[in-house]
Amino acid sequence: MNKFYVTTPIYYVNSRPHLGHLYTTLVADTVINFKRQRRFDTFFLTGTDEHGQNIERAAEKAGVDVKQHVDGIVAEFQQIFSEFKVGFDHWIRTTDDYHKRGVSALWRRVKKNGFIYKGQYEGWYCVGCNGFLSEDETIAGPDDIPICKIHERPLERLAEESYFFKLSALQQTLLDYYESHPEFIRPESRRNEVMSFVRGGLNDLSVSRVSVKWGIPVPDDPAHTMYVWFDALSNYITAIGYGNEDRGGEAQFNKYWPADLQLVGKDILRFHTVYWPAFLLAAGLEPPKTVYAHGMWLSGGRKMSKSLGNVIDLSILRRHFTPDAIRYFCLREMVFGQDGDFTYEALLDRVNADLAGGLGNLSSRTLTMIQRYCDGRIPAPGNAGDDLVGQADDVRRAVAQALVDFDREFNLYNFSRAIEAVWTAIQRVDKFISDAKPWDLAKKPDLREALNLVLHTAVQALRHFTVILAPVLPESTQAIWEQMGESGQVRELPPAQLEWGEIPDQSIAEVKPIFPRLDKAKVMDEIKQEEEAKTAELAPAQPVADAPTAELPARMPVAMVEEPAPGIAYISIDDFAKVELRVGEIKTAERVPKADKLLCFTVDLGEPAPRQILAGIAQYYEPEKLIGRKVIVVANLAPRKLRGLESQGMILAASVGDEGRPVLAGFLEDVPNGVKLR
Ligand SMILES: [Zn+2]
């Protein structure tokens, strides 16, 4: 049996759970649902990072025992995840005894292999970051005392005896590893960033503190406490038995390690792709297969912040939306690996358009007609004439294609595209029903066979969608499944076992709306009022320094972004209308001699003659593979000459990463040549 081991970062208990924590956890849970449905032996780890000076100080301020202080916050995380039906296999806490034993075992092994030595560390230390900062992480402050860029507070000059990890000795080992394991860091743009960081040289890493007490003591030298990252990162192996028997020992470790997917926010990517594999390689262990850095949620195009008043509040979110709707939105709206925009308005639109209007509508109209016209029994397909049979066959093929596309994209972690492929097929089924007009067929007894074929086809499609979407919409697909008269857990049925034509041998159940349409204006009004009430509640807030836990940024944070939101120079709709965008089909493609970047295409725009268009994408695309591809062309761009060849338009492509790698824009559905985009 194939295994699949997925992890989220362990969440630092100096902040309350927020959207970022929820997002990463929902992605992990959906991936594990997907793998479990396909009969993988899965393991899903999440948990909390509970050591460090911040925590010690927060508990002191609150006047409680440190363990008691963190217990309360851990309970809050677990409560939220349980409300969202997250099915993790184990919740690790870095204060757990087995974890301490496992980390100590790792430390001993790394030290025995010669990668840990004792030295003297002196530097500028930020309590907020829980670490010594390098120059580029600080700005100049008064009296020559630098200030932390993140926490905007003056640093402390500290010198202490410290153990060091010989990171510098592993520079080439790491570079070789990245080179031979292209899947290790995803997405690609992040991989390039990390590689250039490592190429720039690595310093040895201070991995212990004598000034910190709340942590795991260094083996054989208890005056030292392990540096938080050595402690925290090790959770991914101690939780599956490394260095301890409580969690299954060596057998469990050998079964699940290396992890298949470690999800992290892009802000902690360096720790997970430089330090973490370095610790593992130094111990003679394999690094994880993939560390995937996802983007951050913005709100209204801006970083979420209390001062902007655009933070998404989990309790408000939960009051107005189902866990399924929120999970769907998280996976559908954000292109995985990039930043996304989370607003209540966009969520409402998705719920109404995609869930109520798309899947929900297909489900309720199909089942209601079966109730009404067929006495609640799913009909066998009727023998209904070539034309309708041909259309029904097209639907069957579109659904089969959607299943293939969904799996392919999901396995690449392109969640948004995977879901999109299913909705394209949902639209196809909707069109089939609308064209065939079963409500008219039902009026004429001699068209009974046609009616049966239409409804049979619709319910078969619905059945397939329900199974394929079970990982993404666990509760609502189960509800649809039961309304169809099926039994058992839909999330446990592997899509590969589905057969078109199989029908449950019982009547369908009572039909109820699965995704009620939300009144956007009304819900937005309620949310605004709730947000205002929250703000009023927080108005006499204590200064940040006195707040025990809520204000310090997380060490494994997920939701916040570092970049300022880009300024937008708006244009009018009339300006946009000046640009004529059309669908084109690439008919021929060849390289341009002596121009290593250019490809020369002929493109069919539905006009009497194809156009010649040049594009600077030769370093990224093989010309012969582009023939037949549908692209978007700026059709009214003034012709211009490149290398002596006239280009009669421009092909649109996304420009990715610092090097501007082009990715051609295209369509998931088939579109005729020459059609205008607007
Ligand atoms: Zn700081």
Residues whose N, C-alpha, C, O or C-beta is under 5 A from the ligand:
A	BS01	ZN	C126 G128 C129 C148 I150 H151
